[in-house]
Amino acid sequence: MARTDNPLLQNTSGKIGNTIVVKQYSYGTVISALPNMRRVKKSEPQLLKQGWFKDAVAYAQTIFRNPEKKATYAKKIKKW
C-alpha cells in the first residue's frame, strides 16, 4: 500500500486494469494491489445472498432492456 498526492488520483477510487486499486481514506489517497480472493471460502448465507443479488441484477437488466417496462418503472420512481 502506498500513499500518493498525485492530483490525477485525488477524489478517485476503484480498480485500474486488473493490477491496482485506488482507495480514499480520511488521511489521503492510497494505491494498493488488487486483492486475490480466489482462496476465500464464502459461508452458506453469503452464497445464498449472493444468489439473490445475482437474480435481482438479472431482473433489473430485463426491465432496463425492455422499453415498455422501463417506461412503466420510470413513472413510479421519484425524481431527485
N, CA, C and O atoms as a Maestro MAE file, in Angstrom:
{
 s_m_m2io_version
 :::
 2.0.0
}

f_m_ct {
 s_m_title
 :::
 protein
 m_atom[320] {
  # First column is atom index #
  i_m_mmod_type
  r_m_x_coord
  r_m_y_coord
  r_m_z_coord
  i_m_residue_number
  s_m_chain_name
  s_m_pdb_residue_name
  s_m_pdb_atom_name
  i_m_atomic_number
  :::
  1 25 0.832 -1.164 0.000 1 A "MET " " N  " 7
  2 3 0.000 0.000 0.000 1 A "MET " " CA " 6
  3 2 0.882 1.234 0.000 1 A "MET " " C  " 6
  4 15 1.832 1.335 0.777 1 A "MET " " O  " 8
  5 25 0.557 2.172 -0.883 2 A "ALA " " N  " 7
  6 3 1.358 3.388 -0.976 2 A "ALA " " CA " 6
  7 2 0.439 4.596 -0.983 2 A "ALA " " C  " 6
  8 15 -0.576 4.615 -1.679 2 A "ALA " " O  " 8
  9 25 0.798 5.587 -0.213 3 A "ARG " " N  " 7
  10 3 0.064 6.847 -0.231 3 A "ARG " " CA " 6
  11 2 0.544 7.675 -1.409 3 A "ARG " " C  " 6
  12 15 1.698 7.571 -1.824 3 A "ARG " " O  " 8
  13 25 -0.353 8.502 -1.948 4 A "THR " " N  " 7
  14 3 0.016 9.358 -3.057 4 A "THR " " CA " 6
  15 2 -0.664 10.710 -2.934 4 A "THR " " C  " 6
  16 15 -1.770 10.827 -2.408 4 A "THR " " O  " 8
  17 25 0.020 11.718 -3.428 5 A "ASP " " N  " 7
  18 3 -0.550 13.061 -3.502 5 A "ASP " " CA " 6
  19 2 -0.776 13.465 -4.952 5 A "ASP " " C  " 6
  20 15 -0.945 14.647 -5.253 5 A "ASP " " O  " 8
  21 25 -0.778 12.496 -5.841 6 A "ASN " " N  " 7
  22 3 -0.951 12.745 -7.262 6 A "ASN " " CA " 6
  23 2 -2.312 13.397 -7.501 6 A "ASN " " C  " 6
  24 15 -3.333 12.817 -7.132 6 A "ASN " " O  " 8
  25 25 -2.358 14.581 -8.103 7 A "PRO " " N  " 7
  26 3 -3.639 15.262 -8.323 7 A "PRO " " CA " 6
  27 2 -4.562 14.507 -9.286 7 A "PRO " " C  " 6
  28 15 -5.776 14.708 -9.253 7 A "PRO " " O  " 8
  29 25 -4.012 13.653 -10.132 8 A "LEU " " N  " 7
  30 3 -4.849 12.880 -11.051 8 A "LEU " " CA " 6
  31 2 -5.666 11.816 -10.322 8 A "LEU " " C  " 6
  32 15 -6.734 11.420 -10.790 8 A "LEU " " O  " 8
  33 25 -5.167 11.358 -9.186 9 A "LEU " " N  " 7
  34 3 -5.856 10.307 -8.438 9 A "LEU " " CA " 6
  35 2 -6.670 10.855 -7.269 9 A "LEU " " C  " 6
  36 15 -7.347 10.096 -6.576 9 A "LEU " " O  " 8
  37 25 -6.610 12.148 -7.048 10 A "GLN " " N  " 7
  38 3 -7.359 12.754 -5.949 10 A "GLN " " CA " 6
  39 2 -8.861 12.617 -6.223 10 A "GLN " " C  " 6
  40 15 -9.315 12.870 -7.339 10 A "GLN " " O  " 8
  41 25 -9.616 12.222 -5.222 11 A "ASN " " N  " 7
  42 3 -11.066 12.004 -5.318 11 A "ASN " " CA " 6
  43 2 -11.432 10.925 -6.332 11 A "ASN " " C  " 6
  44 15 -12.528 10.942 -6.892 11 A "ASN " " O  " 8
  45 25 -10.523 9.993 -6.566 12 A "THR " " N  " 7
  46 3 -10.754 8.873 -7.465 12 A "THR " " CA " 6
  47 2 -10.684 7.590 -6.655 12 A "THR " " C  " 6
  48 15 -9.862 7.464 -5.748 12 A "THR " " O  " 8
  49 25 -11.544 6.645 -6.984 13 A "SER " " N  " 7
  50 3 -11.456 5.347 -6.338 13 A "SER " " CA " 6
  51 2 -11.898 4.283 -7.324 13 A "SER " " C  " 6
  52 15 -12.696 4.542 -8.225 13 A "SER " " O  " 8
  53 25 -11.371 3.091 -7.143 14 A "GLY " " N  " 7
  54 3 -11.752 1.987 -8.000 14 A "GLY " " CA " 6
  55 2 -10.559 1.240 -8.535 14 A "GLY " " C  " 6
  56 15 -9.414 1.486 -8.156 14 A "GLY " " O  " 8
  57 25 -10.860 0.319 -9.428 15 A "LYS " " N  " 7
  58 3 -9.860 -0.569 -9.992 15 A "LYS " " CA " 6
  59 2 -9.324 0.026 -11.286 15 A "LYS " " C  " 6
  60 15 -10.083 0.537 -12.110 15 A "LYS " " O  " 8
  61 25 -8.016 -0.044 -11.453 16 A "ILE " " N  " 7
  62 3 -7.382 0.375 -12.694 16 A "ILE " " CA " 6
  63 2 -6.797 -0.885 -13.321 16 A "ILE " " C  " 6
  64 15 -5.838 -1.464 -12.810 16 A "ILE " " O  " 8
  65 25 -7.388 -1.296 -14.431 17 A "GLY " " N  " 7
  66 3 -6.983 -2.545 -15.056 17 A "GLY " " CA " 6
  67 2 -7.264 -3.706 -14.124 17 A "GLY " " C  " 6
  68 15 -8.253 -3.692 -13.392 17 A "GLY " " O  " 8
  69 25 -6.415 -4.693 -14.145 18 A "ASN " " N  " 7
  70 3 -6.539 -5.824 -13.237 18 A "ASN " " CA " 6
  71 2 -5.321 -5.910 -12.340 18 A "ASN " " C  " 6
  72 15 -4.921 -6.999 -11.927 18 A "ASN " " O  " 8
  73 25 -4.722 -4.751 -12.033 19 A "THR " " N  " 7
  74 3 -3.492 -4.781 -11.258 19 A "THR " " CA " 6
  75 2 -3.537 -3.941 -9.996 19 A "THR " " C  " 6
  76 15 -3.023 -4.374 -8.965 19 A "THR " " O  " 8
  77 25 -4.139 -2.745 -10.036 20 A "ILE " " N  " 7
  78 3 -4.109 -1.874 -8.854 20 A "ILE " " CA " 6
  79 2 -5.495 -1.357 -8.506 20 A "ILE " " C  " 6
  80 15 -6.407 -1.340 -9.332 20 A "ILE " " O  " 8
  81 25 -5.622 -0.931 -7.239 21 A "VAL " " N  " 7
  82 3 -6.852 -0.352 -6.721 21 A "VAL " " CA " 6
  83 2 -6.507 0.981 -6.080 21 A "VAL " " C  " 6
  84 15 -5.522 1.095 -5.350 21 A "VAL " " O  " 8
  85 25 -7.323 1.985 -6.356 22 A "VAL " " N  " 7
  86 3 -7.146 3.303 -5.746 22 A "VAL " " CA " 6
  87 2 -8.251 3.459 -4.708 22 A "VAL " " C  " 6
  88 15 -9.430 3.286 -5.016 22 A "VAL " " O  " 8
  89 25 -7.861 3.788 -3.470 23 A "LYS " " N  " 7
  90 3 -8.810 3.922 -2.366 23 A "LYS " " CA " 6
  91 2 -8.673 5.297 -1.737 23 A "LYS " " C  " 6
  92 15 -7.596 5.894 -1.754 23 A "LYS " " O  " 8
  93 25 -9.765 5.794 -1.184 24 A "GLN " " N  " 7
  94 3 -9.771 7.076 -0.493 24 A "GLN " " CA " 6
  95 2 -10.015 6.834 0.997 24 A "GLN " " C  " 6
  96 15 -10.986 6.183 1.383 24 A "GLN " " O  " 8
  97 25 -9.131 7.360 1.810 25 A "TYR " " N  " 7
  98 3 -9.273 7.290 3.260 25 A "TYR " " CA " 6
  99 2 -9.263 8.709 3.815 25 A "TYR " " C  " 6
  100 15 -8.995 9.663 3.085 25 A "TYR " " O  " 8
  101 25 -9.551 8.847 5.089 26 A "SER " " N  " 7
  102 3 -9.577 10.171 5.702 26 A "SER " " CA " 6
  103 2 -8.213 10.841 5.658 26 A "SER " " C  " 6
  104 15 -8.126 12.069 5.659 26 A "SER " " O  " 8
  105 25 -7.155 10.057 5.619 27 A "TYR " " N  " 7
  106 3 -5.806 10.610 5.624 27 A "TYR " " CA " 6
  107 2 -5.224 10.759 4.216 27 A "TYR " " C  " 6
  108 15 -4.096 11.233 4.080 27 A "TYR " " O  " 8
  109 25 -5.946 10.374 3.175 28 A "GLY " " N  " 7
  110 3 -5.461 10.579 1.820 28 A "GLY " " CA " 6
  111 2 -5.761 9.431 0.876 28 A "GLY " " C  " 6
  112 15 -6.516 8.513 1.197 28 A "GLY " " O  " 8
  113 25 -5.153 9.507 -0.293 29 A "THR " " N  " 7
  114 3 -5.339 8.523 -1.348 29 A "THR " " CA " 6
  115 2 -4.311 7.408 -1.196 29 A "THR " " C  " 6
  116 15 -3.138 7.664 -0.925 29 A "THR " " O  " 8
  117 25 -4.766 6.166 -1.375 30 A "VAL " " N  " 7
  118 3 -3.896 5.004 -1.230 30 A "VAL " " CA " 6
  119 2 -3.999 4.158 -2.492 30 A "VAL " " C  " 6
  120 15 -5.089 3.933 -3.018 30 A "VAL " " O  " 8
  121 25 -2.845 3.692 -2.969 31 A "ILE " " N  " 7
  122 3 -2.790 2.780 -4.099 31 A "ILE " " CA " 6
  123 2 -2.331 1.431 -3.566 31 A "ILE " " C  " 6
  124 15 -1.342 1.349 -2.837 31 A "ILE " " O  " 8
  125 25 -3.052 0.368 -3.931 32 A "SER " " N  " 7
  126 3 -2.668 -0.965 -3.464 32 A "SER " " CA " 6
  127 2 -2.891 -1.983 -4.571 32 A "SER " " C  " 6
  128 15 -3.526 -1.693 -5.584 32 A "SER " " O  " 8
  129 25 -2.359 -3.176 -4.359 33 A "ALA " " N  " 7
  130 3 -2.533 -4.263 -5.311 33 A "ALA " " CA " 6
  131 2 -3.973 -4.759 -5.251 33 A "ALA " " C  " 6
  132 15 -4.638 -4.655 -4.220 33 A "ALA " " O  " 8
  133 25 -4.431 -5.285 -6.347 34 A "LEU " " N  " 7
  134 3 -5.761 -5.869 -6.406 34 A "LEU " " CA " 6
  135 2 -5.784 -7.101 -5.507 34 A "LEU " " C  " 6
  136 15 -4.916 -7.964 -5.639 34 A "LEU " " O  " 8
  137 25 -6.753 -7.210 -4.596 35 A "PRO " " N  " 7
  138 3 -6.763 -8.366 -3.700 35 A "PRO " " CA " 6
  139 2 -7.083 -9.658 -4.446 35 A "PRO " " C  " 6
  140 15 -7.904 -9.676 -5.363 35 A "PRO " " O  " 8
  141 25 -6.426 -10.726 -4.038 36 A "ASN " " N  " 7
  142 3 -6.657 -12.044 -4.618 36 A "ASN " " CA " 6
  143 2 -7.675 -12.766 -3.735 36 A "ASN " " C  " 6
  144 15 -7.352 -13.169 -2.618 36 A "ASN " " O  " 8
  145 25 -8.892 -12.928 -4.228 37 A "MET " " N  " 7
  146 3 -9.977 -13.509 -3.437 37 A "MET " " CA " 6
  147 2 -10.269 -14.965 -3.825 37 A "MET " " C  " 6
  148 15 -11.297 -15.516 -3.432 37 A "MET " " O  " 8
  149 25 -9.367 -15.584 -4.593 38 A "ARG " " N  " 7
  150 3 -9.633 -16.951 -5.063 38 A "ARG " " CA " 6
  151 2 -9.687 -17.972 -3.942 38 A "ARG " " C  " 6
  152 15 -10.425 -18.952 -4.051 38 A "ARG " " O  " 8
  153 25 -8.948 -17.783 -2.890 39 A "ARG " " N  " 7
  154 3 -8.892 -18.776 -1.814 39 A "ARG " " CA " 6
  155 2 -9.919 -18.531 -0.703 39 A "ARG " " C  " 6
  156 15 -10.017 -19.325 0.232 39 A "ARG " " O  " 8
  157 25 -10.671 -17.458 -0.797 40 A "VAL " " N  " 7
  158 3 -11.657 -17.137 0.225 40 A "VAL " " CA " 6
  159 2 -12.873 -18.033 0.038 40 A "VAL " " C  " 6
  160 15 -13.456 -18.087 -1.045 40 A "VAL " " O  " 8
  161 25 -13.249 -18.736 1.102 41 A "LYS " " N  " 7
  162 3 -14.439 -19.577 1.052 41 A "LYS " " CA " 6
  163 2 -15.599 -18.813 1.676 41 A "LYS " " C  " 6
  164 15 -15.510 -18.334 2.807 41 A "LYS " " O  " 8
  165 25 -16.687 -18.707 0.920 42 A "LYS " " N  " 7
  166 3 -17.862 -17.990 1.405 42 A "LYS " " CA " 6
  167 2 -18.757 -18.939 2.189 42 A "LYS " " C  " 6
  168 15 -18.846 -20.128 1.885 42 A "LYS " " O  " 8
  169 25 -19.419 -18.388 3.204 43 A "SER " " N  " 7
  170 3 -20.329 -19.187 4.017 43 A "SER " " CA " 6
  171 2 -21.639 -19.404 3.256 43 A "SER " " C  " 6
  172 15 -21.885 -18.760 2.236 43 A "SER " " O  " 8
  173 25 -22.465 -20.304 3.751 44 A "GLU " " N  " 7
  174 3 -23.748 -20.586 3.121 44 A "GLU " " CA " 6
  175 2 -24.635 -19.341 3.027 44 A "GLU " " C  " 6
  176 15 -25.212 -19.091 1.969 44 A "GLU " " O  " 8
  177 25 -24.762 -18.538 4.121 45 A "PRO " " N  " 7
  178 3 -25.575 -17.324 3.999 45 A "PRO " " CA " 6
  179 2 -25.024 -16.340 2.955 45 A "PRO " " C  " 6
  180 15 -25.792 -15.679 2.256 45 A "PRO " " O  " 8
  181 25 -23.699 -16.248 2.854 46 A "GLN " " N  " 7
  182 3 -23.108 -15.362 1.852 46 A "GLN " " CA " 6
  183 2 -23.432 -15.847 0.444 46 A "GLN " " C  " 6
  184 15 -23.778 -15.045 -0.423 46 A "GLN " " O  " 8
  185 25 -23.325 -17.149 0.212 47 A "LEU " " N  " 7
  186 3 -23.642 -17.700 -1.099 47 A "LEU " " CA " 6
  187 2 -25.115 -17.516 -1.443 47 A "LEU " " C  " 6
  188 15 -25.463 -17.222 -2.586 47 A "LEU " " O  " 8
  189 25 -25.978 -17.691 -0.439 48 A "LEU " " N  " 7
  190 3 -27.410 -17.521 -0.647 48 A "LEU " " CA " 6
  191 2 -27.728 -16.079 -1.048 48 A "LEU " " C  " 6
  192 15 -28.444 -15.840 -2.020 48 A "LEU " " O  " 8
  193 25 -27.195 -15.134 -0.295 49 A "LYS " " N  " 7
  194 3 -27.472 -13.724 -0.591 49 A "LYS " " CA " 6
  195 2 -26.811 -13.282 -1.891 49 A "LYS " " C  " 6
  196 15 -27.335 -12.415 -2.590 49 A "LYS " " O  " 8
  197 25 -25.674 -13.867 -2.217 50 A "GLN " " N  " 7
  198 3 -25.025 -13.566 -3.486 50 A "GLN " " CA " 6
  199 2 -25.924 -14.035 -4.641 50 A "GLN " " C  " 6
  200 15 -26.028 -13.362 -5.667 50 A "GLN " " O  " 8
  201 25 -26.564 -15.184 -4.463 51 A "GLY " " N  " 7
  202 3 -27.505 -15.689 -5.469 51 A "GLY " " CA " 6
  203 2 -28.711 -14.783 -5.614 51 A "GLY " " C  " 6
  204 15 -29.166 -14.524 -6.728 51 A "GLY " " O  " 8
  205 25 -29.238 -14.294 -4.485 52 A "TRP " " N  " 7
  206 3 -30.371 -13.363 -4.522 52 A "TRP " " CA " 6
  207 2 -29.999 -12.097 -5.288 52 A "TRP " " C  " 6
  208 15 -30.777 -11.599 -6.101 52 A "TRP " " O  " 8
  209 25 -28.802 -11.585 -5.019 53 A "PHE " " N  " 7
  210 3 -28.359 -10.366 -5.679 53 A "PHE " " CA " 6
  211 2 -28.185 -10.606 -7.178 53 A "PHE " " C  " 6
  212 15 -28.526 -9.746 -7.990 53 A "PHE " " O  " 8
  213 25 -27.660 -11.758 -7.537 54 A "LYS " " N  " 7
  214 3 -27.487 -12.101 -8.947 54 A "LYS " " CA " 6
  215 2 -28.842 -12.147 -9.650 54 A "LYS " " C  " 6
  216 15 -28.976 -11.666 -10.776 54 A "LYS " " O  " 8
  217 25 -29.843 -12.723 -8.992 55 A "ASP " " N  " 7
  218 3 -31.193 -12.774 -9.552 55 A "ASP " " CA " 6
  219 2 -31.789 -11.369 -9.681 55 A "ASP " " C  " 6
  220 15 -32.449 -11.060 -10.673 55 A "ASP " " O  " 8
  221 25 -31.554 -10.529 -8.684 56 A "ALA " " N  " 7
  222 3 -32.073 -9.154 -8.722 56 A "ALA " " CA " 6
  223 2 -31.450 -8.362 -9.866 56 A "ALA " " C  " 6
  224 15 -32.141 -7.596 -10.537 56 A "ALA " " O  " 8
  225 25 -30.170 -8.538 -10.091 57 A "VAL " " N  " 7
  226 3 -29.491 -7.848 -11.190 57 A "VAL " " CA " 6
  227 2 -30.039 -8.324 -12.526 57 A "VAL " " C  " 6
  228 15 -30.282 -7.514 -13.420 57 A "VAL " " O  " 8
  229 25 -30.237 -9.627 -12.672 58 A "ALA " " N  " 7
  230 3 -30.780 -10.173 -13.914 58 A "ALA " " CA " 6
  231 2 -32.188 -9.622 -14.164 58 A "ALA " " C  " 6
  232 15 -32.527 -9.283 -15.298 58 A "ALA " " O  " 8
  233 25 -33.001 -9.532 -13.124 59 A "TYR " " N  " 7
  234 3 -34.357 -8.989 -13.247 59 A "TYR " " CA " 6
  235 2 -34.313 -7.524 -13.665 59 A "TYR " " C  " 6
  236 15 -35.054 -7.105 -14.555 59 A "TYR " " O  " 8
  237 25 -33.447 -6.749 -13.025 60 A "ALA " " N  " 7
  238 3 -33.332 -5.329 -13.354 60 A "ALA " " CA " 6
  239 2 -32.861 -5.138 -14.793 60 A "ALA " " C  " 6
  240 15 -33.315 -4.223 -15.481 60 A "ALA " " O  " 8
  241 25 -31.959 -5.994 -15.245 61 A "GLN " " N  " 7
  242 3 -31.471 -5.874 -16.621 61 A "GLN " " CA " 6
  243 2 -32.571 -6.172 -17.634 61 A "GLN " " C  " 6
  244 15 -32.623 -5.540 -18.689 61 A "GLN " " O  " 8
  245 25 -33.453 -7.128 -17.328 62 A "THR " " N  " 7
  246 3 -34.555 -7.409 -18.255 62 A "THR " " CA " 6
  247 2 -35.495 -6.214 -18.343 62 A "THR " " C  " 6
  248 15 -35.997 -5.904 -19.423 62 A "THR " " O  " 8
  249 25 -35.738 -5.547 -17.235 63 A "ILE " " N  " 7
  250 3 -36.594 -4.358 -17.246 63 A "ILE " " CA " 6
  251 2 -35.907 -3.216 -17.980 63 A "ILE " " C  " 6
  252 15 -36.548 -2.504 -18.754 63 A "ILE " " O  " 8
  253 25 -34.635 -3.037 -17.753 64 A "PHE " " N  " 7
  254 3 -33.890 -1.948 -18.376 64 A "PHE " " CA " 6
  255 2 -33.831 -2.123 -19.894 64 A "PHE " " C  " 6
  256 15 -33.820 -1.135 -20.628 64 A "PHE " " O  " 8
  257 25 -33.792 -3.355 -20.365 65 A "ARG " " N  " 7
  258 3 -33.693 -3.625 -21.804 65 A "ARG " " CA " 6
  259 2 -35.037 -3.587 -22.523 65 A "ARG " " C  " 6
  260 15 -35.069 -3.501 -23.751 65 A "ARG " " O  " 8
  261 25 -36.151 -3.648 -21.786 66 A "ASN " " N  " 7
  262 3 -37.485 -3.610 -22.376 66 A "ASN " " CA " 6
  263 2 -38.023 -2.180 -22.258 66 A "ASN " " C  " 6
  264 15 -38.298 -1.728 -21.147 66 A "ASN " " O  " 8
  265 25 -38.182 -1.456 -23.378 67 A "PRO " " N  " 7
  266 3 -38.608 -0.052 -23.311 67 A "PRO " " CA " 6
  267 2 -39.965 0.162 -22.643 67 A "PRO " " C  " 6
  268 15 -40.162 1.165 -21.957 67 A "PRO " " O  " 8
  269 25 -40.909 -0.775 -22.837 68 A "GLU " " N  " 7
  270 3 -42.227 -0.626 -22.229 68 A "GLU " " CA " 6
  271 2 -42.157 -0.749 -20.705 68 A "GLU " " C  " 6
  272 15 -42.725 0.068 -19.981 68 A "GLU " " O  " 8
  273 25 -41.458 -1.775 -20.232 69 A "LYS " " N  " 7
  274 3 -41.322 -1.965 -18.786 69 A "LYS " " CA " 6
  275 2 -40.498 -0.835 -18.167 69 A "LYS " " C  " 6
  276 15 -40.778 -0.378 -17.059 69 A "LYS " " O  " 8
  277 25 -39.493 -0.403 -18.894 70 A "LYS " " N  " 7
  278 3 -38.642 0.682 -18.391 70 A "LYS " " CA " 6
  279 2 -39.462 1.952 -18.204 70 A "LYS " " C  " 6
  280 15 -39.305 2.647 -17.201 70 A "LYS " " O  " 8
  281 25 -40.332 2.260 -19.156 71 A "ALA " " N  " 7
  282 3 -41.188 3.447 -19.055 71 A "ALA " " CA " 6
  283 2 -42.156 3.318 -17.879 71 A "ALA " " C  " 6
  284 15 -42.410 4.298 -17.179 71 A "ALA " " O  " 8
  285 25 -42.697 2.125 -17.658 72 A "THR " " N  " 7
  286 3 -43.623 1.893 -16.542 72 A "THR " " CA " 6
  287 2 -42.922 2.135 -15.204 72 A "THR " " C  " 6
  288 15 -43.464 2.809 -14.328 72 A "THR " " O  " 8
  289 25 -41.726 1.589 -15.051 73 A "TYR " " N  " 7
  290 3 -40.983 1.772 -13.810 73 A "TYR " " CA " 6
  291 2 -40.502 3.213 -13.642 73 A "TYR " " C  " 6
  292 15 -40.409 3.710 -12.520 73 A "TYR " " O  " 8
  293 25 -40.195 3.885 -14.758 74 A "ALA " " N  " 7
  294 3 -39.738 5.278 -14.676 74 A "ALA " " CA " 6
  295 2 -40.836 6.179 -14.117 74 A "ALA " " C  " 6
  296 15 -40.540 7.173 -13.453 74 A "ALA " " O  " 8
  297 25 -42.078 5.849 -14.374 75 A "LYS " " N  " 7
  298 3 -43.206 6.631 -13.842 75 A "LYS " " CA " 6
  299 2 -43.318 6.467 -12.326 75 A "LYS " " C  " 6
  300 15 -43.734 7.394 -11.631 75 A "LYS " " O  " 8
  301 25 -42.950 5.294 -11.815 76 A "LYS " " N  " 7
  302 3 -43.072 5.004 -10.398 76 A "LYS " " CA " 6
  303 2 -41.940 5.598 -9.570 76 A "LYS " " C  " 6
  304 15 -42.092 5.810 -8.366 76 A "LYS " " O  " 8
  305 25 -40.816 5.865 -10.207 77 A "ILE " " N  " 7
  306 3 -39.639 6.361 -9.484 77 A "ILE " " CA " 6
  307 2 -39.764 7.851 -9.262 77 A "ILE " " C  " 6
  308 15 -40.115 8.602 -10.171 77 A "ILE " " O  " 8
  309 25 -39.473 8.271 -8.040 78 A "LYS " " N  " 7
  310 3 -39.492 9.698 -7.717 78 A "LYS " " CA " 6
  311 2 -38.282 10.385 -8.316 78 A "LYS " " C  " 6
  312 15 -37.190 9.817 -8.347 78 A "LYS " " O  " 8
  313 25 -38.471 11.594 -8.786 79 A "LYS " " N  " 7
  314 3 -37.363 12.376 -9.317 79 A "LYS " " CA " 6
  315 2 -36.562 12.930 -8.167 79 A "LYS " " C  " 6
  316 15 -37.128 13.261 -7.125 79 A "LYS " " O  " 8
  317 25 -35.233 13.043 -8.333 80 A "TRP " " N  " 7
  318 3 -34.364 13.559 -7.273 80 A "TRP " " CA " 6
  319 2 -34.533 15.021 -7.138 80 A "TRP " " C  " 6
  320 15 -33.885 15.643 -6.296 80 A "TRP " " O  " 8
  :::
 }
 m_bond[319] {
  # First column is bond index #
  i_m_from
  i_m_to
  i_m_order
  :::
  1 1 2 1
  2 2 3 1
  3 3 4 2
  4 3 5 1
  5 5 6 1
  6 6 7 1
  7 7 8 2
  8 7 9 1
  9 9 10 1
  10 10 11 1
  11 11 12 2
  12 11 13 1
  13 13 14 1
  14 14 15 1
  15 15 16 2
  16 15 17 1
  17 17 18 1
  18 18 19 1
  19 19 20 2
  20 19 21 1
  21 21 22 1
  22 22 23 1
  23 23 24 2
  24 23 25 1
  25 25 26 1
  26 26 27 1
  27 27 28 2
  28 27 29 1
  29 29 30 1
  30 30 31 1
  31 31 32 2
  32 31 33 1
  33 33 34 1
  34 34 35 1
  35 35 36 2
  36 35 37 1
  37 37 38 1
  38 38 39 1
  39 39 40 2
  40 39 41 1
  41 41 42 1
  42 42 43 1
  43 43 44 2
  44 43 45 1
  45 45 46 1
  46 46 47 1
  47 47 48 2
  48 47 49 1
  49 49 50 1
  50 50 51 1
  51 51 52 2
  52 51 53 1
  53 53 54 1
  54 54 55 1
  55 55 56 2
  56 55 57 1
  57 57 58 1
  58 58 59 1
  59 59 60 2
  60 59 61 1
  61 61 62 1
  62 62 63 1
  63 63 64 2
  64 63 65 1
  65 65 66 1
  66 66 67 1
  67 67 68 2
  68 67 69 1
  69 69 70 1
  70 70 71 1
  71 71 72 2
  72 71 73 1
  73 73 74 1
  74 74 75 1
  75 75 76 2
  76 75 77 1
  77 77 78 1
  78 78 79 1
  79 79 80 2
  80 79 81 1
  81 81 82 1
  82 82 83 1
  83 83 84 2
  84 83 85 1
  85 85 86 1
  86 86 87 1
  87 87 88 2
  88 87 89 1
  89 89 90 1
  90 90 91 1
  91 91 92 2
  92 91 93 1
  93 93 94 1
  94 94 95 1
  95 95 96 2
  96 95 97 1
  97 97 98 1
  98 98 99 1
  99 99 100 2
  100 99 101 1
  101 101 102 1
  102 102 103 1
  103 103 104 2
  104 103 105 1
  105 105 106 1
  106 106 107 1
  107 107 108 2
  108 107 109 1
  109 109 110 1
  110 110 111 1
  111 111 112 2
  112 111 113 1
  113 113 114 1
  114 114 115 1
  115 115 116 2
  116 115 117 1
  117 117 118 1
  118 118 119 1
  119 119 120 2
  120 119 121 1
  121 121 122 1
  122 122 123 1
  123 123 124 2
  124 123 125 1
  125 125 126 1
  126 126 127 1
  127 127 128 2
  128 127 129 1
  129 129 130 1
  130 130 131 1
  131 131 132 2
  132 131 133 1
  133 133 134 1
  134 134 135 1
  135 135 136 2
  136 135 137 1
  137 137 138 1
  138 138 139 1
  139 139 140 2
  140 139 141 1
  141 141 142 1
  142 142 143 1
  143 143 144 2
  144 143 145 1
  145 145 146 1
  146 146 147 1
  147 147 148 2
  148 147 149 1
  149 149 150 1
  150 150 151 1
  151 151 152 2
  152 151 153 1
  153 153 154 1
  154 154 155 1
  155 155 156 2
  156 155 157 1
  157 157 158 1
  158 158 159 1
  159 159 160 2
  160 159 161 1
  161 161 162 1
  162 162 163 1
  163 163 164 2
  164 163 165 1
  165 165 166 1
  166 166 167 1
  167 167 168 2
  168 167 169 1
  169 169 170 1
  170 170 171 1
  171 171 172 2
  172 171 173 1
  173 173 174 1
  174 174 175 1
  175 175 176 2
  176 175 177 1
  177 177 178 1
  178 178 179 1
  179 179 180 2
  180 179 181 1
  181 181 182 1
  182 182 183 1
  183 183 184 2
  184 183 185 1
  185 185 186 1
  186 186 187 1
  187 187 188 2
  188 187 189 1
  189 189 190 1
  190 190 191 1
  191 191 192 2
  192 191 193 1
  193 193 194 1
  194 194 195 1
  195 195 196 2
  196 195 197 1
  197 197 198 1
  198 198 199 1
  199 199 200 2
  200 199 201 1
  201 201 202 1
  202 202 203 1
  203 203 204 2
  204 203 205 1
  205 205 206 1
  206 206 207 1
  207 207 208 2
  208 207 209 1
  209 209 210 1
  210 210 211 1
  211 211 212 2
  212 211 213 1
  213 213 214 1
  214 214 215 1
  215 215 216 2
  216 215 217 1
  217 217 218 1
  218 218 219 1
  219 219 220 2
  220 219 221 1
  221 221 222 1
  222 222 223 1
  223 223 224 2
  224 223 225 1
  225 225 226 1
  226 226 227 1
  227 227 228 2
  228 227 229 1
  229 229 230 1
  230 230 231 1
  231 231 232 2
  232 231 233 1
  233 233 234 1
  234 234 235 1
  235 235 236 2
  236 235 237 1
  237 237 238 1
  238 238 239 1
  239 239 240 2
  240 239 241 1
  241 241 242 1
  242 242 243 1
  243 243 244 2
  244 243 245 1
  245 245 246 1
  246 246 247 1
  247 247 248 2
  248 247 249 1
  249 249 250 1
  250 250 251 1
  251 251 252 2
  252 251 253 1
  253 253 254 1
  254 254 255 1
  255 255 256 2
  256 255 257 1
  257 257 258 1
  258 258 259 1
  259 259 260 2
  260 259 261 1
  261 261 262 1
  262 262 263 1
  263 263 264 2
  264 263 265 1
  265 265 266 1
  266 266 267 1
  267 267 268 2
  268 267 269 1
  269 269 270 1
  270 270 271 1
  271 271 272 2
  272 271 273 1
  273 273 274 1
  274 274 275 1
  275 275 276 2
  276 275 277 1
  277 277 278 1
  278 278 279 1
  279 279 280 2
  280 279 281 1
  281 281 282 1
  282 282 283 1
  283 283 284 2
  284 283 285 1
  285 285 286 1
  286 286 287 1
  287 287 288 2
  288 287 289 1
  289 289 290 1
  290 290 291 1
  291 291 292 2
  292 291 293 1
  293 293 294 1
  294 294 295 1
  295 295 296 2
  296 295 297 1
  297 297 298 1
  298 298 299 1
  299 299 300 2
  300 299 301 1
  301 301 302 1
  302 302 303 1
  303 303 304 2
  304 303 305 1
  305 305 306 1
  306 306 307 1
  307 307 308 2
  308 307 309 1
  309 309 310 1
  310 310 311 1
  311 311 312 2
  312 311 313 1
  313 313 314 1
  314 314 315 1
  315 315 316 2
  316 315 317 1
  317 317 318 1
  318 318 319 1
  319 319 320 2
  :::
 }
}
